Amino acid sequence: NSKLYFVIIPSKYQVKIEYQKFPKEQFGMKFGKGLIDNNLQKEVIKFLSNNAIPSIDLLPYLRKSKIKNYYTIDEHFNKYGNKLTSYVIIKSIKKDLNKND
């Protein structure tokens, strides 16, 4: 009798403009103006919500963070991103469990 949560993990290029600097300079990657939009995430979250599937969107938490949460050279979380992610997931699950008591 377990519950499944979908965790929505954004691309670092959705989180902060500064993450675009390295691939632009080193590899000539081109980005549009500003951050990559989050339309796909919105659609996934809407689908999950419409089907009563709980989700945890990390984008707002990563955008609020004052430190770098991704490695410079790839899309993976560094230790700070992993720590923030685990905190958000645990906090969300605990809140949900307390709501159901």
FENPE-V159594 format. One record per residue. N is the residue number from 1. RES is the residue in one letter. OMEGA is omega in degrees with one decimal (999 if undefined). Layout:
n:N res:RES omega:OMEGA
n:N res:RES omega:OMEGA
This chain:
n:1 res:N omega:-177.1
n:2 res:S omega:179.4
n:3 res:K omega:178.9
n:4 res:L omega:176.8
n:5 res:Y omega:172.7
n:6 res:F omega:178.5
n:7 res:V omega:-178.4
n:8 res:I omega:-177.8
n:9 res:I omega:-178.2
n:10 res:P omega:168.8
n:11 res:S omega:179.2
n:12 res:K omega:179.6
n:13 res:Y omega:172.1
n:14 res:Q omega:-170.1
n:15 res:V omega:-176.3
n:16 res:K omega:178.6
n:17 res:I omega:-175.2
n:18 res:E omega:178.4
n:19 res:Y omega:-179.5
n:20 res:Q omega:-173.8
n:21 res:K omega:-176.4
n:22 res:F omega:-178.9
n:23 res:P omega:175.7
n:24 res:K omega:-175.9
n:25 res:E omega:-173.4
n:26 res:Q omega:-173.0
n:27 res:F omega:179.5
n:28 res:G omega:178.2
n:29 res:M omega:179.0
n:30 res:K omega:178.0
n:31 res:F omega:172.4
n:32 res:G omega:177.7
n:33 res:K omega:174.7
n:34 res:G omega:-178.6
n:35 res:L omega:172.6
n:36 res:I omega:-176.0
n:37 res:D omega:-178.4
n:38 res:N omega:-179.4
n:39 res:N omega:179.2
n:40 res:L omega:178.2
n:41 res:Q omega:179.6
n:42 res:K omega:179.5
n:43 res:E omega:179.4
n:44 res:V omega:180.0
n:45 res:I omega:177.7
n:46 res:K omega:178.5
n:47 res:F omega:-179.3
n:48 res:L omega:179.5
n:49 res:S omega:179.6
n:50 res:N omega:-179.7
n:51 res:N omega:176.4
n:52 res:A omega:177.2
n:53 res:I omega:-177.8
n:54 res:P omega:178.8
n:55 res:S omega:177.5
n:56 res:I omega:-179.1
n:57 res:D omega:-177.6
n:58 res:L omega:-174.0
n:59 res:L omega:-178.4
n:60 res:P omega:-179.6
n:61 res:Y omega:179.5
n:62 res:L omega:178.2
n:63 res:R omega:179.9
n:64 res:K omega:-175.9
n:65 res:S omega:-178.6
n:66 res:K omega:-177.4
n:67 res:I omega:176.8
n:68 res:K omega:-178.0
n:69 res:N omega:179.0
n:70 res:Y omega:170.8
n:71 res:Y omega:-179.9
n:72 res:T omega:-169.2
n:73 res:I omega:178.0
n:74 res:D omega:-173.8
n:75 res:E omega:-176.0
n:76 res:H omega:174.4
n:77 res:F omega:168.1
n:78 res:N omega:-176.8
n:79 res:K omega:179.7
n:80 res:Y omega:176.3
n:81 res:G omega:177.1
n:82 res:N omega:-179.9
n:83 res:K omega:179.1
n:84 res:L omega:-179.7
n:85 res:T omega:-179.7
n:86 res:S omega:178.3
n:87 res:Y omega:-178.1
n:88 res:V omega:-179.2
n:89 res:I omega:-179.3
n:90 res:I omega:179.3
n:91 res:K omega:-179.1
n:92 res:S omega:-179.9
n:93 res:I omega:177.9
n:94 res:K omega:178.5
n:95 res:K omega:179.1
n:96 res:D omega:179.5
n:97 res:L omega:178.3
n:98 res:N omega:179.0
n:99 res:K omega:-176.2
n:100 res:N omega:179.6
n:101 res:D omega:999
